[in-house]
Amino acid sequence: MTTVSSPSSPWQNPDSTPASDSDSTSPPQHSRDRGDDAESFSSMTLNAQDFNLPDRIPDSNRYLNTQTHTSPLESNSPATPPPSLLHLSFNQDHACFAVGTARGFLILNCDPFREIFRRDFDRGVAVVEMLFRCNILALVGGGPDPQYPPNKVMIWDDHQSRCIGELSFRSEVRSVRLRRDRIVVVLEQKIFVYNFVDLKLMHQIETFANPKGLCAVSQGAGSMVLVCPGLQKGQVRIEHYASKRTKFVLAHDSRIACFALTQDGSLLATASSKGTLVRIFNTVDGTLRQEVRRGADRAEIYSLAFSSNAEWLAVSSDKGTVHVFGLKVNSGVKDTPRIASNVTRPTSPSSSLSLFKGVLPKYFSSEWSVAQFRLVEGTQYIVAFGHQKNTVVILGMDGSFYRCQFDPVNGGEMSQLEYHNCLKSPSVF
């Protein structure tokens, strides 16, 4: 593993005139094109009366405007097939999740499972990013008949049932991340960070090719930590906005496939396109704190998720199995040594394998999952930890919702507590 700290130059004032490209063969450290990929905020201005952020959206359909949207009970009549699913994402505390479809979007509660509301446009929404349980959402159109252009981020106020602003770009938006104070827009090779209240551009970042729109943002009360792909294969970039420091970590030899942050941004889990190992790093100094093994065969990692106390890590992949790993990084041991990429992680001194460390392949000394849950192989699933102790919530692109429980002591197969199809009519919930 290698870590490199960059100078403070990437924190250039975005309002200043960008420097011209002195070398066309290397990408600039600052986005050179505020008017290239990022056009200025256009259609509306967020102001005090428009920008209303209550603490929560009540668990009801009180904001459904039947004059402009199809009612929930009418939208999926027996004669109408459910819409195709385009997007799934949890909100920041994993209490709710958003579903984007070819006809609009819906918001559901995890525990208890129930639909909160839906908006039917008869056109597709490919990105729905929630802000906890707030009335403000970020939407991006998609599918065969998109509701909005795929190169625009629409700021939707569900109290008013309308868009109160938009951000336009010259290429398609891959993903959006929200904090209470920031909007992060991810394009294939650039990331833009905006102030939430006035949509002022605060920061621009160049990345390695990022078609999945990989980006993670801390959600704690402190200053923001942002993680995105670096400028080379296998590298991640960690932005600490409080200290205005940028750290590059060469996390894997292969392309980065997935990563996740703890709520406070102190720990980062990464997986590569090989999908066999997951590594956990300290984001402050970039040191490797732990390594766990999903399996021996290559796999595509779909999602990674920390539990709220960073005691557990959940992993989903195209192998159809969700794994839960026990983490040691927050066990109170402060002087965990850094582990070099070419050194086998030592096993416990009480283990007979410790006699052969450095001799046995790394495969045998890797840390394996504590608990597993088997699903349909090939279907894309994302995973998060539930609010009840030792529970996991799994969402599938086939519309499936699972809530499972694992035994933290004995491990093994998780027990299924619930199953639902989130695309069915609310009348059957």
C-alpha positions in Angstrom: 0.0 0.0 0.0 1.3 3.5 -0.7 -0.1 6.8 0.4 0.8 10.2 -0.9 -0.2 13.6 0.4 -0.8 16.3 -2.2 -0.1 20.0 -1.7 -2.8 22.4 -1.0 -3.1 23.6 -4.6 -6.3 21.5 -5.4 -8.2 23.9 -3.0 -8.1 26.8 -5.4 -11.0 29.2 -5.1 -13.5 28.0 -7.7 -14.4 31.6 -8.5 -10.9 32.5 -9.6 -9.9 32.2 -13.3 -8.7 28.7 -14.0 -5.1 28.3 -15.2 -4.7 27.3 -18.9 -3.5 23.8 -19.6 0.2 23.9 -19.9 0.5 20.2 -20.9 -2.2 18.7 -22.9 -1.0 15.2 -22.2 -1.7 15.3 -18.4 -5.0 16.2 -16.7 -5.0 19.5 -14.8 -5.2 19.4 -11.0 -8.2 21.8 -11.1 -11.2 21.4 -13.4 -10.3 23.8 -16.2 -13.9 24.0 -17.4 -16.4 25.5 -15.1 -18.0 26.3 -18.4 -17.0 22.9 -20.0 -18.6 20.2 -17.9 -20.2 22.4 -15.3 -22.5 25.2 -16.4 -23.6 27.7 -13.9 -26.8 27.1 -12.0 -29.5 28.2 -14.3 -33.3 27.8 -14.1 -34.1 28.9 -10.6 -32.5 30.4 -7.6 -32.8 28.7 -4.2 -34.1 31.2 -1.7 -35.5 31.3 1.8 -39.1 30.5 0.8 -38.0 27.8 -1.6 -35.4 26.0 0.4 -37.3 24.5 3.3 -35.6 21.7 5.2 -37.7 20.2 8.0 -36.2 17.5 10.1 -38.3 14.6 8.8 -40.9 13.7 6.2 -43.8 12.1 8.1 -44.5 8.4 7.3 -47.6 9.1 5.3 -48.8 10.1 1.8 -49.9 13.6 2.9 -47.7 15.3 0.3 -49.1 13.3 -2.6 -50.5 15.8 -5.1 -53.1 13.8 -7.0 -53.6 16.7 -9.5 -50.2 16.2 -11.0 -49.3 12.6 -10.0 -51.1 9.3 -10.2 -52.3 8.1 -6.8 -50.5 5.1 -5.3 -53.5 2.8 -5.5 -54.1 3.6 -9.2 -50.5 3.4 -10.4 -50.2 -0.3 -10.2 -53.6 -1.7 -11.0 -53.9 -5.4 -11.7 -53.9 -4.8 -15.4 -50.8 -2.6 -15.3 -47.4 -4.4 -14.9 -45.0 -2.9 -12.4 -42.6 -0.4 -13.9 -39.0 -1.4 -14.6 -36.6 -0.6 -11.9 -33.7 1.8 -12.7 -32.3 2.8 -9.3 -32.0 1.8 -5.7 -30.3 3.6 -2.8 -30.5 3.9 0.9 -30.8 7.3 2.6 -27.9 8.5 4.8 -28.9 6.6 8.0 -30.3 3.5 6.2 -33.8 4.1 7.7 -35.4 4.6 4.2 -34.6 3.8 0.6 -35.4 5.3 -2.7 -36.5 3.5 -5.9 -36.2 5.0 -9.3 -38.4 3.5 -12.0 -39.3 4.0 -15.7 -42.4 5.9 -14.4 -41.1 8.0 -11.5 -39.8 7.2 -8.0 -41.0 6.0 -4.7 -39.7 6.3 -1.1 -40.1 3.4 1.4 -39.4 2.9 5.1 -37.2 -0.1 6.1 -38.5 -1.0 9.6 -41.3 -1.4 9.5 -41.4 -1.9 5.8 -44.0 0.4 4.2 -44.2 2.8 1.3 -44.0 6.5 2.4 -44.9 8.1 -0.9 -44.5 7.8 -4.6 -44.4 10.2 -7.5 -45.6 9.0 -10.9 -44.4 11.0 -13.9 -44.9 8.3 -16.6 -41.2 8.9 -17.4 -38.0 7.5 -16.0 -35.9 8.6 -13.0 -32.5 7.0 -12.9 -31.1 8.7 -9.8 -33.0 9.5 -6.6 -30.8 10.8 -3.7 -32.5 11.4 -0.4 -31.4 13.8 2.4 -32.2 11.8 5.5 -36.0 12.1 5.7 -36.1 15.7 4.4 -38.5 16.9 1.7 -35.6 17.8 -0.6 -34.3 15.2 -3.1 -31.9 15.2 -6.0 -33.3 13.6 -9.2 -31.7 12.6 -12.5 -33.7 11.4 -15.5 -33.0 8.1 -17.2 -34.5 5.0 -18.9 -36.0 4.9 -22.4 -38.2 7.9 -21.8 -36.4 10.1 -19.1 -38.4 12.6 -17.1 -35.4 15.0 -17.0 -32.3 15.2 -19.2 -29.6 12.8 -17.9 -27.1 15.6 -17.8 -29.1 17.6 -15.2 -29.5 17.3 -11.5 -33.0 18.5 -10.5 -33.5 19.7 -6.9 -37.0 18.4 -6.0 -39.0 19.8 -3.1 -41.7 17.3 -2.2 -43.6 19.9 -0.1 -44.2 21.9 -3.3 -44.2 18.9 -5.6 -41.9 20.7 -8.0 -38.3 21.3 -8.9 -36.9 24.4 -7.2 -33.5 24.4 -9.0 -31.2 22.5 -11.4 -27.5 21.9 -12.1 -26.6 21.4 -15.8 -23.5 19.6 -17.2 -22.2 18.7 -20.6 -22.0 15.0 -19.9 -24.3 12.5 -18.1 -24.6 12.6 -14.4 -23.4 9.2 -12.9 -24.5 9.8 -9.3 -25.3 12.4 -6.7 -24.4 12.5 -3.0 -26.1 14.8 -0.5 -25.2 16.2 2.9 -27.1 18.9 4.8 -24.5 21.4 3.7 -23.3 20.1 0.3 -24.4 18.6 -3.0 -21.8 16.4 -4.7 -22.4 15.6 -8.4 -20.4 12.8 -10.0 -19.6 12.7 -13.8 -17.5 10.0 -15.4 -14.2 11.8 -14.9 -15.1 14.8 -12.7 -16.7 15.5 -9.4 -18.3 18.9 -8.4 -19.0 20.0 -4.9 -21.7 22.7 -4.3 -22.9 24.6 -1.3 -26.4 23.4 -0.7 -28.2 26.6 0.1 -27.1 28.7 -2.9 -25.6 26.1 -5.2 -22.3 27.9 -5.3 -19.5 25.7 -6.7 -17.0 25.0 -3.9 -14.6 22.4 -5.4 -13.8 20.4 -8.6 -12.0 17.1 -8.7 -10.5 15.1 -11.6 -10.9 11.3 -11.3 -9.9 8.1 -13.1 -12.7 6.8 -15.4 -15.7 6.3 -13.1 -18.7 5.0 -15.1 -20.4 3.7 -11.9 -20.3 7.1 -10.3 -18.4 5.9 -7.2 -18.3 8.5 -4.5 -18.7 8.4 -0.7 -19.3 11.3 1.7 -19.3 11.3 5.5 -22.5 12.2 7.2 -21.4 13.1 10.7 -21.8 16.5 12.2 -18.2 17.4 11.7 -16.5 18.6 8.5 -17.0 16.6 5.3 -14.8 13.7 4.2 -15.1 12.8 0.5 -13.7 9.7 -1.1 -13.6 9.1 -4.9 -11.4 7.3 -7.4 -7.9 8.8 -7.8 -6.1 9.5 -11.0 -4.8 5.9 -11.6 -6.1 2.4 -11.5 -6.6 1.0 -8.0 -6.2 4.4 -6.3 -8.6 6.2 -4.1 -8.6 9.9 -3.3 -9.6 11.1 0.2 -10.5 14.8 0.7 -10.5 16.2 4.2 -12.3 19.5 4.0 -11.6 20.6 7.6 -7.8 20.5 7.2 -7.9 21.1 3.4 -5.7 18.0 2.9 -5.9 15.5 0.0 -4.6 12.0 0.4 -4.1 9.4 -2.3 -4.1 5.7 -1.3 -3.1 2.9 -3.7 -5.7 0.5 -2.3 -5.6 -2.3 -4.9 -3.6 -3.4 -8.0 -6.9 -3.7 -10.0 -9.5 -1.1 -10.7 -11.6 0.1 -7.8 -15.1 -1.5 -7.9 -16.7 -0.3 -4.7 -16.0 1.5 -1.5 -17.9 2.8 1.6 -17.2 5.3 4.5 -18.2 5.1 8.1 -20.7 7.9 9.1 -17.9 10.0 10.6 -15.6 9.4 7.7 -12.8 7.9 9.8 -12.7 4.5 8.1 -12.9 3.5 4.4 -13.6 0.0 3.0 -12.6 -0.7 -0.6 -12.9 -3.6 -3.0 -11.3 -4.1 -6.5 -12.6 -5.6 -9.7 -11.2 -8.9 -8.6 -13.7 -8.9 -5.7 -11.9 -11.4 -3.5 -10.5 -9.0 -0.8 -11.9 -6.1 1.1 -9.5 -3.7 2.7 -10.3 -1.2 5.5 -8.2 2.0 5.8 -7.8 4.8 8.2 -8.7 7.9 6.2 -6.5 10.3 8.1 -3.2 8.7 7.5 -4.1 6.1 4.8 -2.9 3.1 6.8 -4.4 -0.3 6.2 -6.1 -1.5 9.3 -7.7 -4.8 8.3 -8.2 -7.1 5.4 -11.1 -9.6 4.9 -11.7 -12.2 2.3 -15.1 -12.5 0.5 -14.0 -15.7 -1.4 -11.5 -17.2 -3.7 -13.2 -16.7 -7.1 -13.5 -13.4 -8.9 -16.7 -11.5 -8.2 -18.3 -8.1 -8.9 -18.8 -6.3 -5.6 -22.1 -4.5 -5.7 -22.1 -2.8 -2.3 -20.2 -2.3 1.0 -21.7 -1.0 4.2 -20.5 -0.4 7.8 -22.7 -0.8 10.8 -23.4 2.4 12.7 -20.7 1.6 15.3 -18.2 0.2 12.7 -18.3 -3.1 14.4 -19.5 -5.0 11.3 -19.0 -4.7 7.5 -21.5 -6.1 5.0 -20.7 -7.1 1.4 -22.9 -8.0 -1.5 -21.7 -9.4 -4.9 -22.9 -11.1 -8.0 -22.2 -14.5 -6.4 -25.6 -14.1 -4.7 -24.3 -14.2 -1.2 -24.3 -11.3 1.4 -21.4 -11.6 3.8 -21.0 -10.0 7.2 -17.5 -9.5 8.6 -16.4 -8.6 12.1 -14.2 -5.6 12.4 -11.4 -5.0 14.8 -10.4 -1.5 13.9 -12.6 0.1 16.6 -11.8 -2.5 19.3 -9.9 0.0 21.4 -6.4 -1.1 20.2 -4.8 2.3 19.3 -1.4 1.1 18.1 -2.4 -1.1 15.2 0.6 -1.4 13.0 0.5 -0.5 9.3 0.4 -3.6 7.1 2.4 -3.5 3.9 0.8 -4.9 0.7 3.4 -7.7 0.5 3.2 -8.9 4.1 0.9 -11.6 5.2 -1.4 -10.5 8.0 -0.4 -12.5 11.1 -3.0 -14.8 12.6 -3.8 -14.9 16.3 -0.9 -16.1 18.5 -3.3 -18.8 19.9 -3.8 -20.2 16.4 -1.6 -23.1 15.1 -1.4 -21.2 11.8 0.7 -18.6 13.4 3.6 -21.1 13.4 3.6 -20.9 9.6 2.9 -17.2 9.0 4.9 -16.0 6.1 4.9 -19.6 4.7 1.3 -20.4 4.1 -0.4 -18.5 1.3 -2.2 -15.3 2.3 -5.5 -17.1 1.3 -5.3 -19.3 4.4 -4.6 -16.5 6.8 -7.3 -14.1 5.6 -10.2 -13.2 7.8 -13.5 -14.8 6.6 -17.0 -13.7 7.1 -18.9 -14.4 10.3 -22.4 -14.7 8.7 -23.9 -15.2 5.2 -27.2 -15.0 3.4 -27.8 -16.7 0.1 -29.7 -15.0 -2.7 -30.3 -15.4 -6.4 -26.9 -15.4 -8.2 -26.5 -12.6 -10.8 -29.1 -10.2 -9.5 -27.7 -6.9 -8.2 -28.3 -6.4 -4.5 -27.3 -3.5 -2.2 -27.0 -4.0 1.6 -27.1 -2.0 4.8 -27.4 -2.7 8.5 -30.9 -2.4 10.0 -31.7 -0.3 13.1 -32.5 -3.4 15.1 -29.5 -5.1 16.6 -27.7 -7.6 14.3 -30.0 -7.1 11.4 -29.2 -6.5 7.7 -31.5 -5.0 5.0 -31.0 -6.2 1.4 -32.5 -4.5 -1.7 -32.5 -6.2 -5.1 -32.9 -4.8 -8.6 -35.7 -7.3 -9.0 -37.7 -5.3 -6.5 -37.0 -7.6 -3.6 -36.6 -6.4 0.0 -35.1 -8.8 2.7 -34.5 -8.1 6.3 -32.3 -10.7 8.0 -30.7 -11.4 11.3 -27.2 -12.8 12.1 -25.8 -14.4 15.2 -22.7 -12.4 16.2 -21.4 -15.2 18.3 -22.0 -18.4 16.4 -22.2 -16.9 12.9 -23.3 -19.1 10.0 -26.4 -18.6 7.8 -28.5 -15.6 8.6 -32.2 -16.1 9.3 -34.8 -14.3 7.1 -37.1 -12.1 9.1 -39.0 -10.4 6.2 -39.5 -10.5 2.4 -41.4 -8.0 0.3 -41.6 -6.8 -3.3 -41.3 -3.0 -3.2 -42.8 -2.6 -6.7 -46.2 -4.1 -5.8 -49.2 -1.9 -5.1 -49.2 -0.4 -1.6 -52.6 -2.0 -1.0 -50.8 -5.4 -0.5 -48.3 -4.1 2.1 
